[in-house]
């Protein structure tokens, strides 16, 4: 049997792939029905771009950075099946998609490992790529992700996300510091509410930064909290 030709896929090819597009669109629709924040093309684009930027700015291999962008773009496709286990379902789906596109097995393994380890409950930074995806994904907290427009019906997740007016992930390659800088309207959500729902994410971000031989910092309203 003739072996399928293997190729170096780019994040641009993944972004324009009709199968990936369909799954991301439907996954985001499903989460909207369930009352979750936006997980569509805005989120996937941002995670892909940020994951690549993290590795490039910290001096890692450009191909690793491109694989991080691919994993970042595909990390939430498992939500097309269901929410609770979307991380490993998404990894298995990505494995089949990337295999069909001719990606070499070693690179597929890197991408699916990152996708399968981005969840804050069960995930772990197991590679530079997975660490970058974790940081990029968890840094995306902002009012633009809130789909519920009835403030009276906001739950704590809606309230905390809506309170975040500005969100930026800053990198200092010299000092090896990765800083999540937020501006929060405390009239909408108290800082303690942020930690109530995002503490596990911040712990995972710290572990991811450690894996990249860096330090994770959190600054909210110009006050350094981590």
C-alpha positions in Angstrom: 0.0 0.0 0.0 1.3 3.4 -1.0 2.1 5.6 2.0 0.4 9.0 2.1 2.8 11.9 1.5 3.5 13.7 4.7 3.6 17.5 4.8 4.4 20.4 7.1 1.0 21.8 7.7 0.6 25.5 8.6 -1.9 27.1 11.0 -3.3 29.0 8.0 -4.2 25.7 6.3 -5.9 24.5 9.4 -7.8 27.8 9.8 -9.2 27.5 6.3 -10.0 23.8 6.4 -13.7 23.3 5.9 -13.9 20.4 8.4 -12.3 22.4 11.1 -14.4 25.4 10.4 -17.6 23.4 10.5 -16.7 21.7 13.9 -15.7 25.0 15.5 -18.8 26.8 14.4 -21.1 24.0 15.6 -19.1 23.6 18.9 -19.6 27.3 19.6 -23.3 27.0 18.8 -23.7 24.1 21.2 -22.0 26.0 24.0 -24.2 29.0 23.4 -27.3 26.8 23.9 -25.8 25.5 27.2 -25.1 29.1 28.4 -21.3 29.1 28.1 -19.2 32.1 26.9 -18.0 32.5 23.3 -15.7 29.7 22.1 -15.9 30.5 18.4 -13.5 31.9 15.7 -12.6 35.0 17.8 -11.4 32.8 20.6 -9.6 30.2 18.5 -7.9 32.9 16.4 -6.7 34.6 19.6 -5.4 31.4 21.2 -3.6 30.4 18.1 -1.9 33.8 17.6 -1.0 34.1 21.3 0.3 30.5 21.6 2.6 31.1 18.7 3.7 34.5 20.1 4.6 33.0 23.5 7.0 30.5 22.0 8.5 32.9 19.4 9.1 35.7 22.0 10.7 33.3 24.4 13.1 32.0 21.8 11.7 28.6 21.0 11.9 26.8 17.6 9.6 28.4 15.0 8.1 25.1 14.0 7.2 24.4 17.6 5.5 27.8 17.6 3.6 26.9 14.5 2.4 23.6 16.0 1.3 25.6 19.1 -0.8 27.8 16.7 -2.3 24.7 15.2 -3.1 23.2 18.6 -4.5 26.5 19.8 -6.8 26.8 16.8 -8.2 23.3 17.2 -8.2 23.0 21.0 -11.9 23.4 21.5 -13.3 21.4 18.6 -14.3 18.6 21.0 -17.2 20.7 22.2 -19.0 19.7 19.0 -19.5 16.4 20.8 -20.0 17.5 24.4 -18.5 19.8 27.0 -17.3 17.8 30.0 -14.7 15.8 28.1 -14.1 18.1 25.2 -10.3 18.1 25.7 -9.7 14.4 25.0 -12.5 14.1 22.5 -11.0 17.1 20.7 -7.5 15.5 20.7 -8.9 12.3 19.1 -10.8 14.3 16.5 -7.7 16.4 15.7 -5.7 13.2 15.4 -7.9 12.0 12.6 -8.1 15.3 10.8 -4.4 15.9 10.8 -3.7 12.3 9.7 -6.1 12.8 6.8 -4.2 16.0 5.9 -0.9 14.2 5.8 0.8 15.6 8.9 3.7 13.4 10.1 3.0 11.3 13.1 5.5 13.0 15.4 3.9 16.4 14.9 0.4 15.0 15.3 1.5 13.6 18.6 2.7 17.0 19.7 -0.6 18.8 18.7 -3.0 16.2 20.2 -1.0 16.2 23.5 -1.4 19.9 23.8 -5.2 19.7 23.0 -5.7 16.9 25.5 -3.9 18.8 28.3 -5.5 22.3 28.1 -8.3 21.7 30.6 -7.8 23.3 34.0 -9.2 20.3 35.9 -7.1 17.5 34.4 -4.6 19.1 32.1 -0.8 19.4 32.6 1.9 21.2 30.7 3.7 18.2 29.1 5.6 20.1 26.4 6.5 23.6 25.3 3.5 23.5 22.9 1.0 22.5 25.5 2.3 25.1 27.9 1.8 27.8 25.3 -1.7 26.7 24.5 -2.6 26.6 28.2 -1.4 30.2 28.8 -3.0 31.5 25.6 -6.4 29.8 26.4 -6.6 30.8 30.0 -5.6 34.4 29.3 -8.7 35.0 27.2 -11.1 36.5 29.7 -13.0 39.5 28.5 -16.5 41.0 28.4 -16.6 40.4 24.6 -17.0 36.6 25.3 -20.3 37.1 27.2 -23.3 36.1 25.1 -26.0 36.7 27.6 -27.2 40.3 27.2 -29.6 40.3 30.1 -27.5 41.5 33.1 -30.2 40.4 35.5 -29.7 36.8 34.4 -25.8 36.8 34.7 -24.3 34.0 36.6 -20.9 34.4 38.2 -19.0 33.4 35.0 -20.9 36.0 33.0 -20.4 38.6 35.6 -16.6 38.1 36.0 -16.0 38.0 32.2 -18.2 41.0 31.6 -16.3 42.9 34.3 -13.0 42.5 32.5 -12.6 45.6 30.4 -9.1 45.0 29.3 -7.0 41.8 29.1 -3.4 41.5 27.8 -0.8 38.8 28.1 2.6 40.4 28.3 6.0 38.7 27.8 9.4 39.8 29.0 11.9 37.4 27.3 14.9 38.8 29.2 13.4 38.4 32.7 11.3 35.3 31.6 8.1 36.8 33.0 4.7 36.1 31.5 2.2 38.6 32.9 -1.6 38.5 32.6 -2.7 42.1 33.0 -6.4 42.8 33.6 -8.6 45.8 34.1 -11.7 44.8 36.0 -14.8 47.0 36.8 -15.2 46.1 40.5 -18.7 47.6 40.4 -19.7 44.6 38.3 -17.6 41.9 39.9 -15.5 41.8 43.1 -11.9 40.6 42.7 -12.6 37.6 45.0 -15.2 36.4 42.5 -12.4 36.3 39.8 -10.3 34.0 42.0 -13.4 32.0 43.0 -13.9 30.7 39.4 -10.4 31.2 37.9 -8.0 30.0 40.7 -7.5 26.6 39.1 -6.8 28.3 35.8 -4.2 30.6 37.3 -2.5 27.6 39.0 -2.3 25.9 35.7 -0.9 29.0 34.1 1.8 29.1 36.7 2.7 25.5 36.0 2.8 26.3 32.3 5.1 29.2 32.8 7.3 27.1 35.0 7.6 24.6 32.2 8.8 27.3 29.9 11.4 28.3 32.5 9.5 31.5 33.2 7.4 33.1 36.0 3.7 33.8 35.8 2.4 37.1 37.1 -1.1 38.4 37.5 -1.8 42.1 37.7 -5.4 43.3 38.2 -6.1 47.0 38.2 -2.4 47.7 38.5 -2.0 45.6 41.7 0.2 42.6 41.4 -1.6 39.6 42.9 0.7 36.8 41.8 
